[in-house]
Amino acid sequence: MGDTISPLSASVLRNLADKLYEKRKIAALEVEGVVKSYTVAQDHEKISSLISFLIDDFAMSPQANHRKGGLLALAAATVGLASEASPHLEKIVPPVLNSFTDQDSRVRYFACEALYNIAKVTRGDLIVFFNEIFDALCKLSADSDPSVQNAAHLMDRLVKDIVTECDQFSIEEFIPLLRERMNVLNPFVRQFLVGWITVLDSVPEIDMLGFLPDFLDGLFNMLSDSSHEIRQQADTALAEFLQEIKNAPSVDYGRMVEILVQRAASADEFTRLTSITWVNEFVKLGGEHLVPYYGDILGAILPAISDKEEKIRVVARETSEELRAVKIELSEGFDMGSVLMTAKRGLGSEWEETRLEALRWISVLLERHRTEVLSFLDDIFPALLQSLSDPSDEVVMLVLEVQACIAQDPQHFHRLMVFLVHRFNSEHSLLEKRGPLALRWLCTLLDSERVCRELAAILEGEADLEFATIMVQALNLILLTASELADLRALLKQSLTNPAGRDLFVALYSSWCHSPMATVSLCLLAQAYQHASSVIQSLGELDINVNLLVQVDKLVRLLETPIFAYLRLQLLEPGRYPTLLKTLYGLLMLLPQQSSAFKILQTRLKTVPSYTFMHVQPPSSTEFPGLSAIRRTASSGGYGQILSHIPVIPAGLSTSSEDGDKITDTSGGASGINFAAQLKQFEHMQYQHHLHRTAQRNLPRKLPSTSLQNGHRNEDEGDPRQRVRQATDSSSSSYLLPSKSTRNG
């Protein structure tokens, strides 16, 4: 065999397959000498034949020792070829690379040694096999045999040197191979890859920055590696690339932004911090170039603002502020829908800071691009209404600011009010918890009169009478107590003399009729005392229920607040304001004697001065209407102690009006208000409520299963007077909205 295709002696062939390394090495030196002689003679045919023989009979042999000898011989042949080796590399290199995956670790080791010697000789000529060599070394870097790993590391360093000095390296062909391996989890492979990225990036002729999106995700993935060394290497590499981005004249941010957004949601804290830091730098550097990606960036920032790590929160807040500071032109590709949908998702976050930031974004966009934002109103408005239930007052107030901004247009204002009423109706707890805050803040942001008029118009035709009552009581309480509505109260006080006050009184009255005590309160505020008295007297035709008495109790307590100081001062002139006295005594007669509100109002009425009437004889039939009847009723009911203090009003004063002018309750008079028609409207509305309550009572009810257990009577079977006293006393002095438990009265 050797005699026909090779001048190699039988002993050389035998030694190449020997189990001892020294004998194989001696044989390899013989091969080197033979190849040198052929090279000098330029006998490339014999060289090619010898190489083929070494590959077929040794390098590809099923015998491990033959393969070892063949690898040594191929390396020796390359050394013998020296500068003439390039034409033969296509035959020499593939079997060597193939041996990198050999099952025998010693064969893999000698494959590394052989390729190392081949590379030393051929240098740049070997670059055409770079991808295959890189792939082989990548696998050997994680080899189970330490000696093979060490050999691979030596080979790796040599190949890096060759690449850095070679001008034929193709980064375009290498990047797909690198990208394919970046998500490998083996720590040795990761170190190998980061090492190559760093080396290639250090070569000025190689533009690694242009291909950064191809392996950026892999580098971020390494930031959460369990090995501190790998994390540090990846962080160093990323820091270098970020510095290059800062110095680069132009950068394509698009693909990198997508990667950063995904990594910003990583479970690893360091990865999140690094990605948000990159986003922050991108916003500072790119600014307007990032406009098409604002939706994605905001999607990363909003959760990060509530991150458990303070450093991340700080960077995220700064990034959001930087992003909002950029002047956006919609023609630059800004995706309004994407940004608004991202902010909408932020409203549903469990974290308060994220919800607040989402609202700030919506507010800013409304301010800058109102028309475009309103085109997406159907998509975001339900979420804004849902946010009214937020446990944070700050969130609720910011939601209302956004809604008030939307409501600047008349059509959107009406829609907001309708949606708001519907929301309160569908969630009564929201009305109790957030109603006062929402309505007061809206009155501050928008015109308070406009808000109250619109709500009154909506509630006037509300089909749900129970809800309408609750809502009116809530509005009335706000009207009487909120500092934001002081101007509105001042205007209502002029209802009998000022056309604007009159119009407001009439506008509110129709819906205020849903609640008797709200109507009385409105009349007291407008100083329409005669009409207030008529409203109270009309209640005799209706059921006096617990809910009504609770409202009377609250009104009595409100009369003691600074809001009604003017009314209490008017009691100093009982002769001028007789119907005011009649109204207050009417309220007194509605209350149970043992209730605290009864005692409060009784004490107040006892302080009314009677010196005006000291020398006037009590008339028989000229008292103000209804007082005689009250006296008779009170006398028969044991109210003698009260009657002794009610002043007797002279006949000449019996027709006095609410403010001392000659105005009767049967016509508009000087005030321009048709109180007779108003009273009919009130009575009609209360009749509708009466029919509704009657229908509700007639519905079949299932008694609680425990109502008759242990010999106890059902709670509804107790003494009605006792229940009334308990209901009114339980209202205490807090001016809260009516609770759901009292709705059915």
C-alpha positions in Angstrom: 0.0 0.0 0.0 2.7 2.5 1.0 4.9 1.5 -1.9 2.3 2.2 -4.6 0.9 5.6 -3.3 3.4 7.0 -1.0 7.1 6.9 -0.4 6.4 6.3 3.3 8.1 3.3 4.7 6.3 0.5 6.4 7.8 1.5 9.7 6.5 5.0 9.3 3.1 3.7 8.5 3.2 1.4 11.5 4.4 4.1 13.8 1.6 6.5 12.7 -0.9 4.0 14.1 1.0 3.2 17.3 -0.6 3.8 20.6 2.4 5.7 21.9 2.4 9.4 21.1 6.2 9.5 20.8 6.2 7.0 17.9 3.4 8.8 16.2 5.3 12.0 16.5 8.4 10.5 15.0 6.4 9.2 12.1 4.8 12.6 11.6 8.2 14.2 11.3 9.0 11.7 8.5 5.8 12.8 6.7 6.9 16.4 7.1 10.2 15.6 5.4 8.6 13.8 2.5 6.2 16.7 1.9 9.0 19.2 2.0 10.8 17.3 -0.7 7.7 17.1 -2.9 7.2 20.9 -2.3 10.7 21.7 -3.4 10.2 19.6 -6.5 6.8 21.2 -7.1 5.3 17.8 -7.4 1.8 18.7 -6.2 0.3 15.6 -7.6 2.3 13.4 -5.2 1.5 15.8 -2.4 -2.2 15.6 -3.1 -2.0 11.8 -3.3 -0.2 11.6 0.0 -2.7 13.8 1.7 -5.6 11.7 0.4 -3.9 8.6 1.6 -3.4 10.1 5.1 -7.1 11.1 5.2 -8.6 7.9 3.9 -6.4 5.4 5.7 -5.7 7.3 9.0 -7.8 10.4 9.7 -11.0 8.7 8.8 -10.1 5.3 10.1 -12.4 3.5 12.5 -9.3 2.9 14.7 -8.7 5.7 17.3 -4.9 5.4 17.1 -5.0 5.6 13.3 -7.1 8.8 13.6 -4.6 10.3 16.1 -1.7 9.5 13.8 -3.5 10.8 10.8 -4.2 14.2 12.5 -0.5 14.5 13.4 0.5 13.6 9.8 -1.9 16.2 8.3 -0.5 18.9 10.5 3.0 17.8 9.6 2.2 17.8 5.9 0.9 21.4 6.3 4.1 22.4 8.0 6.0 20.8 5.2 4.0 22.7 2.6 4.6 26.0 4.4 3.7 28.8 2.0 2.4 26.3 -0.5 -0.2 24.9 1.8 -3.2 27.2 0.7 -4.2 25.1 -2.4 -4.4 22.0 -0.2 -6.3 23.4 2.7 -9.6 22.4 1.2 -8.6 18.7 1.7 -6.6 19.0 4.9 -9.0 21.1 7.1 -12.4 19.3 6.8 -11.2 16.0 8.3 -9.5 17.9 11.1 -12.7 19.8 11.9 -14.7 16.6 11.6 -12.5 15.1 14.4 -13.6 17.8 16.8 -16.8 15.8 17.4 -15.0 12.5 17.7 -16.2 10.2 20.6 -12.6 9.8 21.8 -11.5 12.8 23.8 -7.9 12.2 22.9 -8.8 12.4 19.2 -10.6 15.7 19.9 -7.5 16.9 21.7 -5.2 16.0 18.8 -7.6 17.6 16.4 -7.2 20.9 18.3 -3.4 20.4 18.3 -3.4 19.7 14.6 -5.6 22.7 13.7 -3.4 24.9 15.9 -0.3 23.9 13.9 -2.1 24.3 10.6 -3.3 27.8 11.6 0.2 28.8 12.7 1.4 28.0 9.2 -1.5 29.2 7.1 -2.7 32.2 9.1 -4.9 34.4 6.9 -5.4 31.6 4.4 -7.4 29.7 7.0 -10.0 32.6 7.3 -12.2 31.0 4.6 -13.0 28.2 7.1 -13.7 30.7 9.9 -17.4 29.9 10.4 -16.6 26.1 10.5 -13.7 26.7 12.9 -15.8 29.0 15.1 -18.6 26.5 15.3 -16.2 23.7 16.2 -14.5 25.8 18.9 -17.8 26.9 20.3 -18.7 23.2 20.9 -15.3 22.4 22.3 -15.4 25.3 24.8 -18.0 23.3 26.7 -16.2 19.9 26.3 -16.4 17.6 29.2 -12.6 16.9 29.1 -10.5 19.7 30.7 -7.5 19.0 28.5 -9.7 19.4 25.4 -11.1 22.6 26.8 -7.6 23.9 27.3 -6.5 23.0 23.8 -9.6 24.7 22.4 -8.8 27.9 24.4 -5.3 27.9 22.9 -6.7 27.5 19.5 -9.3 30.1 20.1 -6.7 32.7 21.1 -4.8 32.0 17.9 -7.8 32.3 15.7 -8.7 35.6 17.3 -5.2 36.9 16.5 -5.6 35.8 12.9 -9.0 37.5 12.6 -7.8 40.8 14.0 -5.0 41.0 11.6 -6.9 39.7 8.5 -8.7 42.0 6.1 -10.7 39.2 4.5 -13.0 38.4 7.5 -16.7 38.7 6.5 -18.8 40.0 9.4 -21.9 39.6 7.3 -21.4 35.8 7.0 -20.4 35.5 10.7 -23.4 37.3 12.3 -26.1 34.7 11.5 -23.8 32.0 13.2 -23.4 34.2 16.2 -27.1 35.1 16.5 -27.9 31.4 16.3 -25.8 30.6 19.4 -26.5 33.6 21.6 -29.3 32.0 23.5 -27.2 29.0 24.6 -27.3 28.6 28.3 -24.0 26.8 28.9 -21.7 29.2 30.8 -18.5 28.1 28.9 -20.2 28.8 25.6 -21.5 32.1 26.9 -18.0 33.2 27.9 -16.7 32.1 24.5 -19.3 34.1 22.7 -18.9 37.3 24.8 -15.1 37.0 24.2 -15.6 36.9 20.5 -18.1 39.8 20.5 -15.6 41.9 22.4 -12.7 41.1 20.2 -14.6 41.7 17.0 -15.9 45.0 18.3 -12.3 46.1 19.0 -11.3 45.8 15.4 -11.8 49.2 13.7 -12.5 47.6 10.3 -15.4 45.5 11.6 -18.7 47.3 12.2 -20.2 45.3 15.1 -22.5 48.2 16.1 -24.4 47.9 12.8 -25.2 44.3 13.7 -25.9 44.9 17.4 -29.7 44.2 17.2 -28.8 40.6 16.0 -27.1 39.7 19.3 -28.3 42.4 21.7 -31.0 40.2 23.2 -28.5 37.5 23.8 -26.2 39.8 25.7 -29.2 41.0 27.9 -30.1 37.4 28.5 -26.6 36.9 30.0 -27.1 39.6 32.5 -29.2 37.2 34.6 -26.7 34.3 34.4 -25.9 32.6 37.6 -22.2 33.2 37.1 -21.0 36.6 38.3 -18.1 36.5 35.8 -20.5 36.1 32.8 -22.8 38.8 34.1 -19.9 41.1 34.5 -18.5 40.3 31.0 -21.9 40.9 29.4 -22.4 44.2 31.3 -19.0 45.4 30.2 -19.8 44.5 26.6 -23.1 46.3 26.7 -21.6 49.4 28.3 -19.0 49.6 25.5 -21.8 49.3 22.9 -23.8 52.0 24.6 -20.8 54.3 24.5 -20.4 53.6 20.8 -24.1 54.5 20.3 -23.6 57.8 22.0 -20.7 58.6 19.7 -22.2 57.3 16.5 -23.5 59.8 14.0 -26.6 57.8 13.2 -28.2 54.7 14.8 -31.1 52.5 13.8 -33.1 52.4 17.1 -36.1 50.4 15.9 -35.0 46.8 16.4 -33.1 47.6 19.6 -36.1 49.3 21.1 -38.2 46.2 20.7 -35.6 44.1 22.5 -35.2 46.6 25.3 -39.0 46.8 25.9 -39.1 43.0 26.3 -36.1 42.9 28.6 -37.6 45.7 30.7 -40.2 43.2 31.9 -37.5 40.7 33.0 -37.8 39.0 36.3 -34.1 39.8 36.9 -33.6 43.2 38.6 -30.2 43.9 37.0 -31.6 43.2 33.5 -34.5 45.5 34.1 -32.3 48.3 35.3 -29.9 48.0 32.4 -32.7 47.9 29.8 -34.5 51.0 31.3 -31.1 52.8 31.4 -30.6 52.0 27.7 -34.1 53.3 26.9 -33.4 56.5 28.9 -30.2 57.0 26.9 -32.1 56.3 23.6 -34.7 58.9 24.5 -32.0 61.5 25.2 -30.0 60.6 22.1 -32.8 59.8 19.6 -35.7 62.0 20.7 -37.8 62.6 17.6 -36.3 59.5 15.9 -38.1 57.4 18.4 -41.5 58.8 17.7 -42.8 55.7 15.9 -41.8 53.6 18.9 -43.4 55.7 21.7 -46.2 53.2 22.3 -43.6 50.4 22.9 -41.3 52.6 25.0 -44.2 53.8 27.2 -45.2 50.1 27.6 -41.8 49.5 29.2 -41.7 52.7 31.3 -45.1 52.6 33.0 -44.5 49.3 34.9 -41.0 50.4 35.7 -42.2 53.5 37.4 -43.7 51.3 40.1 -40.7 48.9 40.3 -39.7 47.6 43.7 -36.1 48.8 43.0 -35.7 52.5 43.6 -33.0 52.9 41.0 -35.3 51.6 38.3 -38.1 53.8 39.5 -35.9 56.9 39.3 -34.7 56.2 35.8 -38.2 55.3 34.6 -39.6 58.6 35.9 -36.8 60.5 34.3 -37.3 58.7 31.0 -41.1 59.4 31.0 -40.5 63.1 31.6 -37.8 63.2 28.9 -40.2 61.5 26.5 -43.1 63.9 27.2 -40.7 66.9 26.7 -40.2 65.9 23.1 -42.3 68.0 20.8 -44.2 65.5 18.7 -45.5 66.1 15.2 -48.1 63.6 14.1 -46.6 63.6 10.6 -43.4 62.0 12.0 -45.2 58.6 12.3 -46.5 59.0 15.8 -49.0 56.2 16.5 -51.6 57.9 18.7 -53.7 54.8 19.0 -50.7 52.7 20.3 -49.8 55.3 22.9 -53.3 55.7 24.2 -53.9 51.9 24.4 -50.7 51.6 26.3 -51.8 54.3 28.7 -55.2 52.7 29.0 -53.5 49.4 30.0 -51.6 51.4 32.6 -54.9 52.6 34.1 -55.5 49.0 35.1 -52.2 48.5 36.9 -52.2 47.5 40.5 -49.6 50.2 41.2 -50.7 53.7 41.9 -47.7 55.4 40.4 -48.2 53.6 37.1 -51.9 54.7 37.0 -50.9 58.3 37.7 -48.3 58.3 35.0 -50.7 56.8 32.5 -53.2 59.6 33.3 -50.4 62.3 32.9 -49.7 60.9 29.4 -53.4 61.1 28.5 -53.6 64.6 29.9 -50.5 65.8 27.9 -51.8 64.2 24.7 -55.1 65.9 25.2 -53.5 69.2 25.6 -51.3 68.9 22.5 -53.4 66.8 20.2 -56.9 67.2 21.4 -58.7 66.3 18.1 -56.7 63.2 17.5 -57.1 62.0 21.1 -60.9 62.6 21.0 -61.1 60.3 18.0 -60.2 57.5 20.3 -62.5 58.6 23.0 -64.8 55.5 22.7 -61.7 53.3 23.5 -60.4 55.1 26.6 -63.5 56.7 28.1 -64.8 53.5 29.9 -61.4 53.0 31.4 -61.4 56.6 32.7 -64.8 56.1 34.3 -63.6 52.8 35.8 -60.7 54.8 37.4 -63.2 56.8 39.4 -63.4 53.7 41.7 -59.6 54.0 42.3 -58.7 53.8 46.0 -56.3 56.7 45.5 -57.7 60.2 45.8 -54.8 61.5 43.7 -55.7 59.1 40.9 -59.4 60.1 41.1 -58.6 63.8 41.0 -56.3 63.4 38.0 -58.9 61.3 36.2 -61.4 64.1 36.8 -58.9 66.6 35.4 -58.6 64.5 32.2 -62.4 64.1 32.0 -62.9 67.9 32.5 -60.4 68.5 29.7 -62.5 66.3 27.5 -65.7 68.0 28.6 -64.6 71.4 27.3 -66.7 70.7 24.2 -70.5 70.8 24.8 -71.2 67.4 23.2 -68.4 65.8 25.3 -69.6 67.6 28.4 -73.1 66.2 28.1 -71.7 62.7 27.4 -69.4 62.9 30.5 -72.3 63.9 32.7 -74.5 61.1 31.4 -71.7 58.5 31.7 -71.0 59.8 35.2 -74.6 59.4 36.3 -74.8 56.0 34.7 -71.6 55.0 36.5 -73.0 56.1 39.9 -76.2 54.3 39.2 -74.5 51.0 38.4 -72.1 51.2 41.4 -73.8 52.9 44.4 -70.7 52.4 46.5 -68.8 54.6 44.1 -71.3 57.4 44.7 -70.9 57.0 48.5 -67.1 56.8 48.4 -66.1 59.0 45.5 -69.3 61.0 44.7 -68.5 64.1 46.8 -64.8 64.2 45.7 -65.7 63.7 42.0 -68.5 66.2 41.9 -66.6 68.9 43.9 -63.5 68.5 41.8 -65.5 68.7 38.5 -67.2 71.9 39.8 -63.7 73.3 40.4 -62.4 72.3 37.0 -65.5 73.2 35.1 -68.1 75.8 35.7 -70.0 74.7 38.8 -73.3 76.1 37.6 -73.0 74.3 34.3 -72.2 71.1 36.1 -75.2 71.3 38.5 -77.6 72.4 35.7 -76.6 69.5 33.5 -76.8 66.9 36.3 -80.2 68.3 37.3 -81.5 68.0 33.8 -80.3 64.4 33.6 -81.8 63.4 36.9 -85.1 65.1 36.2 -85.9 62.3 33.8 -84.2 59.5 35.6 -86.3 56.3 35.4 -84.7 54.8 38.5 -86.5 56.9 41.2 -84.6 55.4 44.1 -81.2 56.2 42.5 -82.5 59.7 41.5 -83.3 60.4 45.2 -79.9 59.3 46.4 -78.2 61.3 43.7 -80.2 64.4 44.4 -79.4 64.1 48.1 -75.8 63.8 47.3 -75.8 66.9 45.0 -77.8 68.8 47.6 -75.3 68.0 50.3 -72.4 69.2 48.1 -74.3 72.3 47.2 -74.9 73.2 50.8 -71.4 72.3 52.2 -68.7 72.5 49.5 -66.5 75.5 49.5 -66.2 75.1 45.7 -69.9 76.0 45.3 -69.9 79.2 47.5 -70.6 81.4 44.4 -73.5 79.1 43.4 -75.0 79.4 46.9 -74.6 83.2 46.8 -76.5 83.2 43.5 -79.3 81.0 44.8 -79.7 83.4 47.8 -80.7 86.0 45.2 -83.3 83.8 43.6 -86.2 86.1 44.6 -84.5 89.3 43.3 -82.0 88.3 40.7 -83.1 86.8 37.3 -79.9 84.6 37.1 -80.6 83.2 40.6 -84.2 82.7 39.7 -83.3 80.7 36.5 -80.8 78.6 38.5 -83.4 77.9 41.2 -86.0 76.8 38.6 -83.4 74.6 36.8 -82.5 72.8 40.0 -85.9 72.5 41.4 -87.3 70.0 38.9 -84.8 67.3 39.9 -84.5 68.4 43.5 -88.2 67.3 43.8 -87.0 63.7 44.0 -86.1 64.4 47.6 -88.4 66.4 49.9 -85.7 67.6 52.2 -83.4 68.5 49.3 -86.3 70.6 48.0 -86.7 72.2 51.4 -83.0 72.8 51.6 -83.0 74.5 48.2 -85.9 76.7 49.3 -84.1 77.7 52.5 -81.0 78.5 50.5 -83.1 80.7 48.1 -84.9 82.2 51.1 -88.2 81.0 49.6 -89.5 80.3 53.1 -93.2 80.4 52.3 -92.7 77.7 49.6 -90.5 75.6 52.0 -93.4 75.6 54.4 -95.8 74.6 51.7 -93.6 71.7 50.7 -93.4 70.5 54.3 -97.2 70.8 54.7 -97.7 68.8 51.5 -95.9 65.9 53.1 -98.9 65.1 55.2 -100.4 63.4 52.2 -97.4 61.0 51.9 -95.8 58.2 53.9 -93.4 59.5 56.5 -90.7 56.9 56.3 -87.4 56.3 58.0 -85.3 57.6 55.1 -87.3 60.9 55.2 -86.7 61.3 58.9 -83.0 60.7 58.4 -82.9 63.4 55.8 -84.7 65.8 58.2 -82.2 64.9 60.9 -79.3 65.8 58.6 -81.0 69.0 57.5 -81.4 70.1 61.1 -77.8 69.5 61.7 -76.8 71.4 58.6 -78.9 74.4 59.8 -76.3 74.7 62.6 -73.4 75.0 60.2 -71.9 78.3 59.0 -73.6 77.9 55.6 -77.0 78.8 57.2 -75.7 81.5 59.5 -77.8 84.1 57.6 -80.9 82.0 58.3 -80.2 81.9 62.0 -79.7 85.6 62.1 -83.0 86.1 60.3 -84.6 84.5 63.3 -83.8 87.7 65.2 -86.6 89.2 63.2 -89.5 86.8 63.6 -92.0 89.4 62.6 -90.3 89.9 59.2 -89.7 86.2 58.5 -92.8 84.4 59.9 -92.8 81.7 57.3 -89.2 80.8 58.2 -90.5 80.1 61.7 -93.3 78.1 60.3 -90.9 76.1 58.2 -88.6 75.3 61.1 -91.5 74.3 63.4 -92.8 72.1 60.5 -89.4 70.3 60.5 -89.7 70.0 64.3 -93.1 68.4 64.1 -91.8 65.8 61.7 -89.1 64.6 64.1 -89.5 62.1 67.0 -89.4 64.0 70.3 -86.6 61.7 71.7 -84.3 62.2 68.7 -81.2 64.4 69.2 -82.2 66.4 66.1 -85.5 67.3 67.7 -83.7 68.6 70.8 -81.2 70.6 68.7 -83.9 72.4 66.7 -86.1 72.9 69.8 -83.2 74.5 71.6 -82.6 76.8 68.6 -86.2 77.9 68.4 -86.3 78.6 72.1 -83.7 81.3 71.4 -86.0 83.2 69.0 -86.6 86.6 70.6 -90.3 87.4 71.4 -89.9 91.1 72.4 -91.3 92.2 69.0 -94.7 90.9 70.1 -94.7 91.9 73.8 -97.5 94.4 73.4 -99.5 92.7 70.6 -102.7 90.8 71.4 -102.7 87.3 69.9 -105.1 87.3 66.9 -107.7 84.6 66.5 -107.6 84.0 62.8 -104.7 86.1 61.5 -101.8 83.8 62.4 -99.8 82.7 59.4 -101.5 79.9 57.6 -101.2 76.5 59.1 -99.9 77.5 62.5 -103.2 77.2 64.2 -103.5 73.7 62.9 -100.0 73.0 64.1 -100.9 74.3 67.6 -104.0 72.1 67.7 -102.1 69.0 66.6 -99.2 69.7 68.9 -101.5 70.3 71.9 -103.2 67.0 71.4 -99.9 65.3 71.0 -98.3 66.6 74.2 -96.3 69.4 72.7 -97.5 72.0 75.1 -94.1 73.0 76.2 -93.2 74.0 72.7 -96.4 75.9 72.0 -95.7 78.2 74.9 -92.8 79.6 73.0 -94.2 80.0 69.5 -94.6 83.7 69.0 -98.0 85.1 68.0 -97.8 87.1 64.8 -99.9 90.2 64.2 -102.5 90.3 61.5 -100.6 93.0 59.6 -97.6 90.7 59.2 -99.5 87.6 58.1 -99.0 88.1 54.4 -95.2 88.8 54.6 -93.1 87.1 52.0 -89.8 85.1 52.3 -87.7 88.2 52.4 -90.1 90.7 53.9 -91.5 91.9 50.5 -95.2 91.5 49.7 -95.0 88.2 47.7 -97.6 85.4 48.1 -97.1 81.8 47.3 -99.8 81.6 44.7 -98.1 83.5 41.9 -94.8 84.6 40.6 -95.1 88.1 42.0 -91.9 90.2 42.0 -89.7 87.2 42.1 -90.9 85.8 38.7 -91.2 82.3 40.1 -94.5 80.6 39.9 -94.4 78.8 43.3 -97.9 77.4 42.8 -96.7 75.5 39.7 -93.5 74.5 41.5 -95.5 73.0 44.3 -97.7 71.0 41.9 -94.5 69.7 40.2 -93.1 68.7 43.6 -96.4 67.0 44.6 -96.5 65.1 41.3 -93.0 63.9 41.7 -93.6 62.7 45.2 -96.7 61.0 44.1 -94.7 59.0 41.6 -92.3 58.1 44.4 -95.3 57.1 46.5 -96.6 54.8 43.8 -93.1 53.3 43.4 -92.7 52.6 47.1 -96.2 51.1 47.2 -95.4 48.8 44.3 -92.1 47.8 46.0 -93.9 46.9 49.2 -96.4 44.8 47.3 -93.7 42.7 45.8 -93.5 39.2 47.5 -90.6 39.1 50.0 -88.9 36.1 51.5 -88.4 36.3 55.2 -85.0 35.5 56.5 -84.6 31.9 57.5 -83.5 33.0 61.0 -86.3 35.5 61.6 -88.4 33.4 64.0 -85.6 31.2 65.4 -85.1 31.1 69.2 -88.5 32.8 69.8 -87.3 36.2 68.5 -89.5 38.4 66.3 -88.4 39.7 63.0 -86.7 43.0 63.2 -89.4 44.7 61.1 -92.0 43.7 63.7 -90.6 46.0 66.4 -92.1 49.2 67.6 -92.1 51.7 64.7 -91.5 54.7 66.9 -88.5 53.0 68.3 -87.1 52.3 64.9 -87.7 55.9 63.8 -85.8 57.2 66.8 -82.9 54.8 66.2 -82.7 55.7 62.5 -82.6 59.5 63.1 -80.2 59.2 66.0 -77.9 56.9 64.1 -77.4 59.6 61.5 -75.2 61.4 64.1 -73.7 64.6 63.0 -71.8 63.3 59.9 -73.0 64.7 56.6 -72.5 61.5 54.6 -74.4 60.4 51.5 -77.3 58.1 52.1 -76.3 54.5 52.3 -77.6 51.8 50.2 -79.4 50.3 53.2 -81.8 53.3 53.4 -82.7 53.5 49.8 -86.0 51.6 50.0 -87.2 53.7 52.9 
